[in-house]
Amino acid sequence: MAVAVVAMSATGCTGGGPKESGSAAATSSAERAGCGSTDFTAPPVKNLPRSLTFTAIRKVDPPWGDEKNVALLDKPVTAKVEWESGRVNESTVLAAIEGELELNASGTSDALSGLDRFLSGAKEKKVYVGYAAVEKITVPLSLKCLDGTKIRGKLSTWINAEFGVVVCATKYGKGETPAAALKAQAEFCD
């Protein structure tokens, strides 16, 4: 099994480096308590289970215009990392995770505003559903601290963001449209 590993200098320290007291070096309690590392491992994202989640749904009835342009859902997914210990310098480790795994470790997925930008070009004359969907995933993490201890964590985020339109009255054959479109049609067309 392939594992992503990233190692950086000890810029992830929660303290500022050794303190000099006279001629002897001393380490602050904050430095002893901090992990001091951004050296983490994670399994390959392609092997992780995922779940399709709608972040925005708008049902549009073109003959009625804005009167029937109803937002049925606006629920962006928020990315976050949770650690089993408070010893982790969050901002430094988040940057390492985003850089190495190429996943969002903070922030929110685009939802209704992104869907509306997408739908501004729709020219459909029949009732349709516009959707924004993502695949939610959870990535287990292990952070190796400078003192040799390991801290477990998990990244909850999304991949494969998708915008689309599905016409409610159309019957689609197998493979003619993405799974998200078929799910939106089944759940949000009356």
Long-range contacts (C-beta under 8 A, 24 or more apart in sequence): 1-43, 1-44, 1-47, 2-43, 2-44, 3-41, 3-42, 3-43, 3-44, 4-41, 4-42, 4-43, 4-44, 4-100, 4-101, 5-39, 5-40, 5-41, 5-100, 6-38, 6-39, 6-40, 6-96, 6-97, 6-99, 6-100, 7-38, 7-39, 8-37, 8-38, 8-39, 8-92, 8-96, 10-36, 10-37, 10-146, 11-38, 11-92, 12-36, 12-37, 12-38, 12-88, 12-89, 12-92, 12-93, 12-96, 13-89, 14-87, 14-89, 33-87, 34-87, 34-89, 35-85, 35-87, 35-88, 35-89, 35-143, 35-145, 35-146, 35-149, 35-151, 36-145, 36-146, 36-147, 37-143, 37-144, 37-145, 37-146, 38-89, 38-92, 38-93, 38-95, 38-96, 38-143, 39-143, 39-144, 40-93, 40-96, 40-97, 40-100, 40-141, 40-142, 40-143, 40-144, 41-141, 41-142, 41-144, 42-97, 42-101, 42-139, 42-140, 42-141, 42-142, 42-155, 43-139, 43-140, 45-101, 45-103, 45-137, 45-139, 45-159, 48-137, 48-138, 48-139, 49-137, 50-135, 50-136, 50-137, 50-159, 50-160, 51-135, 51-136, 52-133, 52-134, 52-135, 52-179, 52-180, 52-183, 53-77, 53-133, 53-134, 53-135, 53-136, 53-158, 54-131, 54-132, 54-133, 54-180, 54-183, 54-184, 54-187, 55-109, 55-110, 55-111, 55-132, 55-133, 55-134, 56-111, 56-112, 56-114, 56-115, 56-130, 56-131, 56-132, 57-115, 57-129, 57-130, 57-131, 57-132, 57-184, 57-188, 58-112, 58-115, 58-116, 58-119, 58-129, 58-130, 58-131, 59-127, 59-128, 59-129, 59-130, 59-188, 59-189, 60-119, 60-122, 60-124, 60-127, 60-128, 60-129, 60-130, 61-127, 62-124, 62-125, 62-126, 62-127, 62-128, 63-125, 71-112, 72-188, 74-111, 74-112, 75-111, 76-108, 76-109, 76-110, 76-111, 77-108, 77-109, 77-134, 77-136, 77-157, 77-158, 78-107, 78-108, 78-109, 79-103, 79-104, 79-105, 79-106, 79-107, 79-108, 79-109, 79-155, 79-156, 79-157, 79-158, 80-105, 80-106, 80-155, 80-156, 80-157, 81-105, 81-106, 81-141, 81-153, 81-154, 81-155, 81-156, 82-153, 82-154, 82-156, 83-141, 83-143, 83-151, 83-152, 83-153, 84-151, 84-152, 84-153, 85-151, 87-145, 87-151, 88-143, 88-151, 88-153, 93-143, 97-141, 97-155, 101-139, 101-155, 103-139, 103-155, 103-157, 103-159, 104-157, 104-158, 105-155, 105-157, 109-134, 109-158, 109-161, 110-161, 114-163, 115-163, 118-163, 119-165, 122-165, 124-165, 124-167, 126-167, 126-168, 126-169, 126-170, 127-167, 127-168, 127-169, 127-189, 128-165, 128-166, 128-167, 128-168, 129-165, 129-166, 129-168, 129-184, 129-185, 129-188, 129-189, 130-163, 130-164, 130-165, 131-162, 131-163, 131-164, 131-165, 131-166, 131-180, 131-181, 131-184, 131-188, 132-161, 132-162, 132-163, 133-161, 133-162, 133-164, 133-180, 133-183, 133-184, 134-158, 134-159, 134-160, 134-161, 134-162, 135-159, 135-160
